[in-house]
Amino acid sequence: MSAEQNPCQRRASVDLLNDNNTSNNNSSIANHASTTPTTNTNSRRNSMTITAIPTNESDKKTPLPATDSSTQSSKKDSYEKQADTFLTRHPWLMGWNSEDWWPCWIGLFLFAMIAIAVRHGIPEAHFKIWSSNPFDSLHGTENLGLLVLFPLQGLLVWLGLWATGAKAWKQFPQGYLVVYVLSFLSKWLAAQKSIKSASLGDSIWAILFGTILRNAMGGKALPDGRSKPLAPWLKVAQQTELYIATSLVLLCIDFTVLKPLAPRALFVSWIDTPTLFVVVAMLGVSWLKIDLQTAMIMSGATFICGSSAAIALSASLGAGNKADLPIAIISVFTIPSIIALPYIAKAIGISANVAGAWFGGCVDSTGAVIAAATIFGDNAAVQSSAVVKMVQNVLIGPISVGVAIVWTKREERRTRALHSSLEDENLRSKTDFKPVPYGTMLWARFPKFVLGFVLTAILFNTAVPAGDRANVNTFSFMVGEWFSTMSFVSIGMGLQFHELRRDARLLLKLTALYALAQLVDILSTFALAYVAFELF
């Protein structure tokens, strides 16, 4: 076949010649391609590496792809077509499958299961108080529920880790078993009569056991000073934020219980908390030289509701790793408040309602509030303390949103200022400021589990029959406490002795800030509780 009979091959040769710099090799290839048919054995290599293209004008400057490249291109196109799914066309749906949202899904699913269980007369699983024989705590058919709760909690968390593509998610069951066993031991030990009367709750033991485990499995620093990381199978089970956020979603708010005492509880909980939260945080920054994020987390955890507020604020501030020390400090130093405040209340002779409101407003966690009111020994104190603490817990949502708004605006201003300060025009052109929509930034920072908390409260008060609400509330609180205990184990797993020694200065500053905040909280809450329940 002549060259005139192969225009496509001739054009291919010309284009290939134009695209290459080695003219000798290219001319030999071109001559060979223009004078030899592609079926010739000698030109088989060329026919495999040169693809003829149509001779229309629009394609004159198109470089010729090789056959293997075109095959890869066609495969790529095929993959892109396969990837063009409903989710890729609607990327906003993928946001619902994130670490922020899974506490909501887990909490809401468990809430539904709890409501069904209560409806069918299934009691919650709990440890009985024991004195000398630990196994006395496990007597009773209600404890059989732990055999269901243990795998169900683990399966739901594992599902969330798989869905979000968490690192080493396949190894989660191994780590979860360890975390759950330590949580089990913590609750078992806290159920001992003498320990319980001393108000040494499971949170203390959980942090202690977690810390011992962490330092036994690599507590020493590496030669370069860095901390030795946890093994992946254990690290993947250290889901502090997920555990405690799920426990918050399961915290039911009963509007019928709130209604009689709501105005007074609002007065006690909402008048001073937002103001003191900001003032004490600023004192921590200006006086103790603590960084703003950590100071806000410490202050918020003290004035609102302990670990739940710490996690919510750390999410709003984008500082999840700064919540561990404040939570550990609060867990330890809450014990003196639980023990001392009831005796002080009795010594000064205040009424049960005032005492309960006082405990509810200044003791950090819900469980600790109930413990203090129980030590006081009056059911009216238990009721008023629970209502005040529930109303105070509601503050998590508004304060988290407010902090997210303020912090997002602050970061946006700092980014703009940094960009405008660039004097080198070339540098500025390479770092063009493209502001993220404000709503997008705020939504990214907003702690989604607050929405789960609100939705659970709505469902609890509308979908659950009135006769079942007390049992559903108790059951949900029990399941939430298991998640909370696992979060305390996870917090302990993040504490290393050599790091605590290295950060001793920060630890002392945070302890001082907590002591200041707690003292202010005790005095201001007492005054508000007295005014609300004695003068009105």
C-alpha angles and dihedrals in degrees: 000000000000127000091252089058092055108055093153092055091046091052090048090053093050093049092047089049091053093049098053131069099205099084098182095057093040094051092052091050091047094050091046093049093047097050102035128067116239091240092063113111092227092055097043091104091053093046089054094050101039122062120197117231132196117274098233117132096245092064099047094103097039112116116233116250120216119246094249090049092050089051090053090047092052090049090050090051089050091051091048090052090050090049091052093095134147091267094052090050089050104037093168088075090063088064090071089064098065141109088260094059104038095079086060094050093046093045095046092047092050091046090056091048090049092051090051092047093051090047089057094047098254110152125220119260116246141153118259118225111263133191113191108348111061092200090064085076091064098051114115137060093256090073089064085079088075088068087062099036095052097059094034094056091045093047093051094049090045090052090053092049091049093048093050094043095241116189113267091000091154089065094053097103091063094051093040090056090056094046092047093048090053090048090049092051091047093054092042092053093044089056091064109115099234094041091048092049088053088054092238095152129194092264091069093050092043092055090045094050092045091051092049090050093049094050093043090054100050110326094150119094121247118249090264091054096254120130117257105248123238118257109270093243090058098036092058090058092053093093100151097160095043094050097047094041089054090051089054092051087055092053101109120206113208109209092194090059092044096049101076095046099025099106093050092041090051089052092052097041107035106035100070105015101080093042097046091044091060097039095051092045090054090049089053090054099042101033105030096028093231116158113262098246095051092044092052092048092049093047095045093048090052098046101037120031115315120242095008091057091044092056093044093050094045088055092049090049095042090238106117094152092059097065100073100078095045090049092049092049093049093047091055100040096044088076096073090051092051091052102035104041097061091052092046090050091052093045094055092042102234121163124265093251093051091046092049093048089048092053092044093053102045108027109089110225132038094239092050091049092055090046092054092047090048091053088052085059106220127110091215088060090051091051097047093044092051093049094048091048092048091051090047090050089059087065089071090080101049095039092048090051092046092049091047091052095047094044093047091052090047093053092046091053092048092050092050091047091050091051094048091050093062104107097182106088092203091053090046092052090054092050101044110177111240106180116218111230108269093231090053092052092048093048091050091054097042111107101239095200088072087069089051089051091052093045092050090052091051093048091045092055098040110028102035115079113247092241092057099045098090092052093042090050092051092044093048091048090052093051090044090052090057090056089045092052091050088052090054090051087051091050090052089050088060095054118090124183095226090051092048089052090048091047094040091120092055090044091054092047093051091047090052091048091049092049091051093046093046093050092050091045093051093050098042094044092049090054093048093045091051092049093046099047103028107033099037 
